[in-house]
Amino acid sequence: MGLRFIFMLTRNDRTVDDAAIHLATALSLGVRHIGFKDIGLSVADLKKLNQTIKASGATSYLEVVSLNRDSEVVSAKAAVDIGVDILLGGTRVDDVLPILRSTGIEYYPFPGRIVGHPSVLEGSLQEIADSARDLASREGVHGLDLLAYRSSLPDIPALIAAVCEAAGKPVIVAGSIADKARIELVRGAGASGFTIGTAALDGEYPASGNELESQLTAIVRDVADLNGHLSPFKKKQLDNAFASFSGTWSPRIAGQVNDMQIKLAKFAGSFTWHFHEREDEMFLVHRGRLLMRFRDREEVVEEGEFIVVPHGVEHCPVALTDTCEVILLEPATTVNTGTAEYARKAENLVTV
């Protein structure tokens, strides 16, 4: 699983008043991890947000910002009442775990010593790592919520790496992330996810615009890039691709889908009888007419039609027009002559 981006409907550790509007924008862009704080809006309003998130197939998060036991217990109970998928934050694990037991809610508490509001992480690297190890060892703790960039330690990537190693469970980095370089550091240090709230809502992320749609679009694009989820391929125009070569019976590679290659070939006259021991083939006629000869029958394949030839079936393609342009879909291991020894055997295919 790639690095997870969690959009928080929050500013300065409070759920914003217009969270519902921002939620609609996020969902329209395909953001699939969305959270809010337990303060700023009523529980009833938070329930509505949660229902919208889950109805859209996204994952919901509630992050606790309580600073004492009683309020943290209230927050945990609110998470159960709201029905979120994941509870982030908080430090009183022994009080919260019994509340979450059997609810199905995943729990990611804060490691280290959390003080103030907005929350700040205190402690040495070793102290925070030791806290992470202790928390992650508890049954019912699924991961950790690390306020890495709200620590005064000089080497934040080293802190993230130490917590990830100590925890042995997913670590989400929260707070003060506002550009691709910092996201890349978070990913490189081994975190499984990160949150952005205020930076996106205030237009601070480098993007084409300051409005939320541009901000989220830029973040999602950058995360997709870091996760290797951006396609390097552009569309291809078939007429241009076929016009780029003239040779017949020598397929060109136009693309690949997993182990299957998309090949373009020009047929002229008749090929040889052959079969393939393991590979099935699909012949789709782009221009011209194709005759596919089998031992028991013949099939004429017109423009826009295709035929599948299973492996082991002997066949002989024949172009019924001067040139027949054919799109082939077949495993990359396929040799055009199959098991037959024939002068038109094509190897080391070129790409168009």
Backbone torsions as a table, in degrees:
resi	resn	phi	psi	omega
1	MET	NA	138.1	-179.5
2	GLY	-78.8	176.8	178.0
3	LEU	-60.1	133.3	-174.9
4	ARG	-98.0	125.7	175.2
5	PHE	-98.2	121.9	179.1
6	ILE	-111.1	114.8	178.0
7	PHE	-86.0	121.3	-180.0
8	MET	-98.8	127.5	179.1
9	LEU	-81.9	53.2	-170.1
10	THR	-138.1	156.4	172.2
11	ARG	-141.0	126.5	-179.9
12	ASN	52.0	46.5	174.8
13	ASP	65.8	26.3	174.9
14	ARG	-134.7	139.5	173.2
15	THR	-66.7	131.9	-174.3
16	VAL	-76.5	153.7	-176.9
17	ASP	-61.2	-38.1	-177.3
18	ASP	-96.3	34.3	-177.0
19	ALA	-57.8	-37.6	-177.9
20	ALA	-61.8	-38.1	178.7
21	ILE	-66.8	-44.9	-180.0
22	HIS	-66.7	-34.5	178.3
23	LEU	-62.2	-43.4	179.5
24	ALA	-60.4	-39.9	177.9
25	THR	-63.7	-46.1	-178.6
26	ALA	-61.8	-45.4	-178.6
27	LEU	-65.5	-34.8	179.7
28	SER	-66.5	-22.8	179.9
29	LEU	-94.0	1.2	178.4
30	GLY	83.4	16.6	174.8
31	VAL	-67.5	129.2	-171.2
32	ARG	-115.5	3.6	176.4
33	HIS	-133.7	113.5	-171.9
34	ILE	-137.8	133.8	-176.8
35	GLY	-133.4	174.1	178.0
36	PHE	-154.2	167.7	178.3
37	LYS	-93.6	169.2	-178.6
38	ASP	-91.3	7.4	175.0
39	ILE	-131.5	156.8	179.8
40	GLY	113.7	-37.9	176.1
41	LEU	-130.3	161.7	178.2
42	SER	-71.9	160.7	177.3
43	VAL	-59.2	-37.5	179.1
44	ALA	-61.2	-42.2	178.6
45	ASP	-68.9	-37.5	177.8
46	LEU	-65.7	-34.7	175.8
47	LYS	-61.7	-41.9	179.5
48	LYS	-63.7	-42.7	176.5
49	LEU	-59.3	-46.9	-178.1
50	ASN	-61.8	-42.5	179.8
51	GLN	-61.9	-40.3	179.0
52	THR	-66.5	-42.1	179.1
53	ILE	-59.8	-50.1	-174.8
54	LYS	-72.8	-32.4	177.7
55	ALA	-65.6	-23.4	179.4
56	SER	-90.5	2.6	179.6
57	GLY	81.8	11.4	178.9
58	ALA	-92.3	168.8	179.3
59	THR	-101.1	134.1	-176.7
60	SER	-104.8	145.4	-178.0
61	TYR	-131.6	139.1	168.8
62	LEU	-120.1	126.5	179.2
63	GLU	-106.6	125.5	-178.0
64	VAL	-82.6	134.3	176.1
65	VAL	-121.8	15.9	-178.5
66	SER	-66.2	146.5	-176.2
67	LEU	-112.9	3.3	175.9
68	ASN	-141.8	167.0	-173.2
69	ARG	-60.1	-48.9	-174.2
70	ASP	-61.2	-44.9	-178.5
71	SER	-70.3	-30.9	177.7
72	GLU	-69.3	-37.5	175.9
73	VAL	-63.7	-42.8	177.4
74	VAL	-60.6	-40.6	-179.8
75	SER	-65.3	-41.4	178.9
76	ALA	-63.7	-40.9	177.7
77	LYS	-66.2	-34.2	176.8
78	ALA	-65.7	-37.9	178.2
79	ALA	-60.5	-40.3	177.9
80	VAL	-66.9	-44.0	-179.0
81	ASP	-64.0	-42.3	-179.9
82	ILE	-69.9	-36.1	178.4
83	GLY	88.9	32.2	-180.0
84	VAL	-68.6	163.1	178.6
85	ASP	-82.7	-37.0	-173.8
86	ILE	-137.9	133.6	175.3
87	LEU	-103.4	120.8	179.1
88	LEU	-104.7	148.8	170.4
89	GLY	82.4	-171.8	-174.0
90	GLY	82.0	158.1	-177.4
91	THR	-127.2	-11.9	-175.1
92	ARG	-94.5	73.0	-172.7
93	VAL	-61.3	-41.8	-176.6
94	ASP	-64.8	-26.5	178.3
95	ASP	-84.8	-30.3	-174.4
96	VAL	-85.9	-38.1	-175.5
97	LEU	-55.2	-43.6	178.3
98	PRO	-61.8	-30.3	-179.4
99	ILE	-71.5	-36.2	-176.4
100	LEU	-86.1	-14.3	-176.1
101	ARG	-55.9	130.7	176.8
102	SER	71.4	11.1	178.4
103	THR	-92.9	-18.5	-175.6
104	GLY	84.3	-0.3	179.3
105	ILE	-79.9	128.6	175.2
106	GLU	-80.6	150.0	-171.1
107	TYR	-127.3	124.3	179.4
108	TYR	-126.9	85.7	-179.5
109	PRO	-76.1	168.5	176.4
110	PHE	-80.1	130.3	166.6
111	PRO	-85.1	157.2	177.9
112	GLY	87.3	-170.1	-177.8
113	ARG	-104.0	118.3	-175.5
114	ILE	-105.7	127.8	-179.7
115	VAL	-135.6	158.0	171.1
116	GLY	76.6	179.7	179.3
117	HIS	-152.9	111.5	3.1
118	PRO	-60.5	153.8	-172.3
119	SER	-67.6	142.8	177.9
120	VAL	-126.9	142.2	178.9
121	LEU	-95.7	124.7	177.5
122	GLU	-116.3	158.9	177.7
123	GLY	120.3	160.9	176.7
124	SER	-77.5	166.8	178.1
125	LEU	-57.6	-43.3	-178.4
126	GLN	-65.7	-40.2	179.4
127	GLU	-64.4	-41.0	-179.8
128	ILE	-69.6	-39.8	178.3
129	ALA	-64.7	-40.5	178.1
130	ASP	-63.6	-39.8	177.1
131	SER	-63.4	-41.7	178.8
132	ALA	-61.7	-42.4	-179.7
133	ARG	-63.5	-42.0	-179.4
134	ASP	-66.0	-46.6	-178.1
135	LEU	-65.3	-43.9	-176.8
136	ALA	-66.7	-20.1	-179.7
137	SER	-77.4	-11.7	-176.9
138	ARG	-78.6	136.5	173.6
139	GLU	-67.4	130.8	-177.5
140	GLY	101.1	-10.5	173.2
141	VAL	-95.6	116.8	-174.1
142	HIS	-93.8	-18.0	-179.6
143	GLY	-178.8	-168.0	-177.2
144	LEU	-131.4	151.5	177.4
145	ASP	-112.3	105.5	-170.7
146	LEU	-104.0	120.9	176.3
147	LEU	-84.2	59.0	-169.9
148	ALA	-59.5	-49.4	-175.5
149	TYR	-84.1	8.5	169.0
150	ARG	-109.1	23.1	174.5
151	SER	-106.6	151.5	178.4
152	SER	-89.6	4.0	179.8
153	LEU	-64.2	146.6	-173.9
154	PRO	-74.9	-27.4	-175.6
155	ASP	-119.0	89.0	-176.1
156	ILE	-68.1	-42.2	176.3
157	PRO	-57.2	-37.0	177.9
158	ALA	-66.2	-36.7	176.7
159	LEU	-63.3	-46.9	-180.0
160	ILE	-60.8	-45.7	-179.3
161	ALA	-61.4	-41.3	-179.6
162	ALA	-65.2	-40.7	179.5
163	VAL	-68.0	-41.9	178.5
164	CYS	-61.0	-43.2	179.8
165	GLU	-67.1	-41.9	-178.4
166	ALA	-68.3	-36.8	-175.2
167	ALA	-76.2	-44.8	-174.8
168	GLY	67.5	14.6	178.1
169	LYS	-134.9	166.2	-178.1
170	PRO	-57.3	139.9	178.4
171	VAL	-122.4	126.0	175.6
172	ILE	-104.3	129.0	-179.0
173	VAL	-96.2	123.7	-175.9
174	ALA	-116.1	144.1	169.9
175	GLY	92.0	130.5	167.7
176	SER	60.9	44.5	172.7
177	ILE	-115.1	121.6	-171.6
178	ALA	-143.3	18.3	174.6
179	ASP	-161.7	166.4	-176.4
180	LYS	-64.2	-36.1	-178.9
181	ALA	-60.5	-42.1	179.9
182	ARG	-70.7	-37.1	175.9
183	ILE	-60.8	-41.7	-179.8
184	GLU	-64.5	-38.1	176.2
185	LEU	-63.7	-40.9	178.7
186	VAL	-61.6	-45.5	179.9
187	ARG	-64.6	-44.9	-178.5
188	GLY	-64.0	-27.1	-179.8
189	ALA	-81.4	-7.6	174.4
190	GLY	105.0	5.2	179.3
191	ALA	-69.5	154.0	-179.9
192	SER	-95.3	-14.6	-178.7
193	GLY	-167.5	174.8	178.4
194	PHE	-154.3	160.0	177.4
195	THR	-114.9	146.5	169.4
196	ILE	-135.6	130.5	177.1
197	GLY	-131.2	-80.1	-175.9
198	THR	-54.5	-42.9	-176.5
199	ALA	-58.9	-41.9	-179.8
200	ALA	-73.4	-42.8	-178.5
201	LEU	-66.0	-30.3	-179.0
202	ASP	-95.9	5.6	176.2
203	GLY	70.7	31.6	-175.7
204	GLU	-93.0	-13.8	-178.6
205	TYR	-78.6	136.9	179.6
206	PRO	-59.8	115.0	-176.0
207	ALA	-155.1	176.8	180.0
208	SER	-72.0	-17.2	179.7
209	GLY	-155.1	168.0	-178.7
210	ASN	-91.7	-13.1	-179.9
211	GLU	-71.0	158.8	-171.1
212	LEU	-59.8	-39.2	-178.4
213	GLU	-58.9	-45.1	178.2
214	SER	-65.7	-39.9	179.9
215	GLN	-61.9	-50.4	-178.5
216	LEU	-67.3	-37.5	177.8
217	THR	-59.0	-43.2	-179.5
218	ALA	-66.9	-42.0	-179.6
219	ILE	-64.9	-47.8	-179.5
220	VAL	-61.1	-40.9	177.8
221	ARG	-62.4	-45.7	-178.2
222	ASP	-65.2	-39.2	178.4
223	VAL	-66.8	-41.3	177.7
224	ALA	-61.0	-39.3	178.3
225	ASP	-64.2	-47.2	-179.5
226	LEU	-65.6	-30.8	179.3
227	ASN	-84.0	-3.3	-178.3
228	GLY	73.8	29.8	-176.4
229	HIS	-104.6	12.8	175.9
230	LEU	-96.5	134.4	-178.1
231	SER	-79.1	134.6	176.1
232	PRO	-85.9	-2.3	-171.5
233	PHE	-95.2	141.9	172.3
234	LYS	-106.4	164.3	177.6
235	LYS	-67.3	155.7	177.4
236	LYS	-121.2	141.1	178.5
237	GLN	-97.5	118.5	-171.9
238	LEU	-61.6	-43.0	-179.6
239	ASP	-59.3	-42.3	178.9
240	ASN	-67.0	-39.9	-179.5
241	ALA	-64.1	-44.3	178.6
242	PHE	-67.3	-32.4	-179.8
243	ALA	-71.3	-13.1	-176.2
244	SER	-79.4	-6.9	178.3
245	PHE	-146.2	159.4	-177.6
246	SER	-123.5	-18.8	-176.8
247	GLY	-62.8	146.2	-179.4
248	THR	-106.8	153.0	177.5
249	TRP	61.4	18.3	176.6
250	SER	-126.7	92.6	-173.7
251	PRO	-60.0	148.2	172.2
252	ARG	-110.6	143.6	178.6
253	ILE	-84.4	122.0	-179.9
254	ALA	-105.4	-16.0	-179.8
255	GLY	176.8	173.1	179.4
256	GLN	-143.2	137.0	176.1
257	VAL	-123.2	106.2	-172.9
258	ASN	53.6	-121.5	-178.4
259	ASP	-92.5	3.7	-178.7
260	MET	-100.6	135.1	178.1
261	GLN	-104.2	143.5	171.9
262	ILE	-99.4	117.8	-176.5
263	LYS	-120.2	149.3	175.2
264	LEU	-114.1	134.7	-179.1
265	ALA	-142.3	148.0	172.1
266	LYS	-109.6	126.9	179.3
267	PHE	-105.3	141.1	174.3
268	ALA	-143.9	126.8	-177.2
269	GLY	72.8	-148.6	-175.2
270	SER	-111.9	145.2	175.2
271	PHE	-93.5	-160.3	179.4
272	THR	-109.6	155.8	173.8
273	TRP	-67.7	133.3	180.0
274	HIS	-164.1	171.1	172.1
275	PHE	-147.6	165.5	179.4
276	HIS	-114.6	131.3	-174.8
277	GLU	-67.5	-36.1	-173.3
278	ARG	-126.7	-18.7	-170.4
279	GLU	-101.0	131.4	168.1
280	ASP	-84.9	153.3	179.1
281	GLU	-132.5	145.8	170.4
282	MET	-117.7	130.3	177.9
283	PHE	-111.3	115.8	177.3
284	LEU	-114.1	119.2	-177.3
285	VAL	-80.9	121.8	176.9
286	HIS	-92.3	-46.3	176.9
287	ARG	-138.7	141.9	176.7
288	GLY	93.0	-163.6	-179.3
289	ARG	-133.2	140.0	-177.8
290	LEU	-121.6	134.8	171.3
291	LEU	-105.5	122.1	175.8
292	MET	-105.7	112.9	-178.8
293	ARG	-92.8	131.3	171.8
294	PHE	-118.1	167.9	-179.3
295	ARG	-68.1	-23.5	-177.1
296	ASP	-107.7	-8.0	-176.0
297	ARG	-172.3	175.1	173.8
298	GLU	-128.7	142.5	179.4
299	GLU	-123.4	128.7	174.2
300	VAL	-95.0	124.6	-177.8
301	VAL	-110.2	116.3	-176.9
302	GLU	-89.8	172.2	176.8
303	GLU	-56.7	134.0	-179.9
304	GLY	83.8	-0.2	177.5
305	GLU	-107.9	159.2	177.2
306	PHE	-139.3	162.4	175.9
307	ILE	-140.8	141.9	178.0
308	VAL	-104.0	131.0	176.5
309	VAL	-111.6	110.9	-179.2
310	PRO	-68.5	156.7	176.9
311	HIS	-63.1	147.9	-179.0
312	GLY	85.6	-9.0	-178.5
313	VAL	-95.1	121.1	-179.6
314	GLU	-73.2	136.7	-177.0
315	HIS	-153.0	164.3	179.6
316	CYS	-145.9	108.5	179.0
317	PRO	-76.6	141.2	178.2
318	VAL	-136.3	129.4	175.6
319	ALA	-81.1	124.4	179.1
320	LEU	-89.7	-11.2	173.9
321	THR	-113.6	168.9	-178.2
322	ASP	-51.2	-44.8	175.1
323	THR	-136.5	136.6	176.5
324	CYS	-119.7	120.7	179.8
325	GLU	-91.6	125.2	-172.6
326	VAL	-128.8	135.9	171.9
327	ILE	-98.0	125.8	179.9
328	LEU	-107.6	135.9	171.2
329	LEU	-121.7	114.9	-173.9
330	GLU	-159.7	160.6	178.0
331	PRO	-57.9	150.7	-178.1
332	ALA	-62.1	-21.1	-178.5
333	THR	-79.4	-7.5	-173.0
334	THR	-69.3	129.3	172.7
335	VAL	-103.7	136.0	-170.7
336	ASN	-59.4	-28.3	-178.4
337	THR	-94.1	0.4	179.9
338	GLY	58.7	-129.9	-177.8
339	THR	-86.5	-6.5	-175.8
340	ALA	-81.1	145.0	171.4
341	GLU	-92.4	117.2	-171.3
342	TYR	-149.8	145.1	-175.0
343	ALA	-61.7	-25.1	-177.5
344	ARG	-91.1	17.6	176.3
345	LYS	-60.6	128.3	-176.9
346	ALA	-112.2	122.3	177.9
347	GLU	-127.0	165.6	179.8
348	ASN	52.7	56.9	-175.0
349	LEU	-64.8	145.5	176.8
350	VAL	-92.4	164.0	-178.7
351	THR	-106.2	140.5	175.1
352	VAL	-114.0	NA	NA
